Amino acid sequence: MTSSANKPSNLDSALAHLADVVDQRRDAFKAGQADPKTSYTALLFSKGDDGILKKIGEEATEAVMAAKDARNSNLAPDKQKLLVGEMADLWFHCLIALSQFNLRPEDVIAELDRRLGTSGIEEKAARKAANKE
């Protein structure tokens, strides 16, 4: 599989482009120009928040199971390929959810950048404390 040494240099722009396509399809659905019977993306948007979020749960479970299969197979290439496919499904559905809530992958990247260099344990404790206020 791909190592960090040969990762795509434009990962942000690839996600932004895909998000643009999702947003365009969302807008087409809202304008009545995309039919849920012929467009999977329109079908997802037609299900609203609950349907989209349920689909993320399903895809996350499939990704977990694929990861377990990959590990149990000692990272056999065919199992890793299945894991990548399940992660792609999960990421796609997460992009649908971001679009549904008028957010973008750039928002997620900015949050990850903000957290960079902060201990995950410290960051989680700070969020917990902020939620108590």
N, C-alpha and C positions, 0 to 999 in steps of 0.2 A: 504494500500500500504506500501511499505518498508520505514522505517524511517532511519535517519542517524545512529541510534544506532545499526542497524543490516545491514549496508551496506557491500557489498563485500570488503574484505581487499585488493584484487588485481585488483582494477578497472583499474589501468594503464596497468597491464599486460593483462587484458582482451581486452582492446582497442588495445594494441600492437599486440596481437595475431590475432585479426580480421583484423587489417591493414596488417599484414603479409599475410594473406589469400588473401586479396584484391590485394596486390602487386603481389603475385604469379599468380593470375588470369589475372591481367593486362599484366604481362610478357608473359603468355601463349597466350593471345590474340595477342600481338605484334609479337609473333613467329609463328602465324598461327595455333596454337594448340588448340584454343578455338573458337567455332563457335557462332556468335551472334544469330543464329537461335535456339540454344539449351542452351545457357548460358546467363542469365540476365546480369551478370557482364560484359561479353564480349559485349553484346548489348550496354550497357552504354558506354563502352570505344569506341565502333565503332562510336558513335555519336559525339565524340570529345568534346572540351571545351563547346561549345554552348549547346549541348544536355545535358551534365552533369549539367551545371549551371541552365538550364531551369528546370531540374528535381528537383534540390534543391529548387528552387522557388515554384514549385508545392507542394513539401513535406512540406515546411515551412508554406504555406497557410493552408494545411490540419492540421498541428499541431496547428496553431492558432485557427482554427475552433473547433478542438477537445477540446482545452483548454477552449474556451468560453462555449462549451456544458457542460464540467465538472463543471465549475463555476456556470452556470445557473441551474444545477441539484443539487446544494449544495454538490458537490464532491461525487456524487453517485459512488459506486465502479465500476459499469459497464462503466460509462463514464470516470473514471480515467484509467481504463484498456485500453479503446480506445485511450486515450491521450498517454499513455505509448507506445502503438503500433505505433502511428504516430510519436512520438519522436524517436523511434527505426528506423523507416523508414528514418527520416531526418538525424539522426546520420550516418546511413549506407551510404546514398548518399553523406554526407559530407566526409566520409572516401574515397569514390570513387574520389571526387574532390581533396582531398589532394594527393592521389596517382597519379592522372592525372598530378599534378603539382610538382611531386617528393618531396612531403612533407609527414610528419608523424604526428600522434596524439601527439607524444612526443614534437613536435615543438609547438603545441598549448598549451600543458600543461606547457612547459617552459615559454611561453608568459604569461599565467595566473599566474604562480608562480612569474614572474617578476613584475606583476601588484599588487600582493597581498600586502595589507597594504597601497596602494596608493588610494586616493580618486578617484572614477570614474570620477568625474567632473574635477579634476586636470589632470588626465591622458588624458582625451579627449581634454582638452585645450592645453596640451603639444603636442599632435599629430597634432592638428590644426595649432599650431605655427610652428612646424617642416615642415609641408606641404607648408607653405607660403614662406619658405626660398629657 
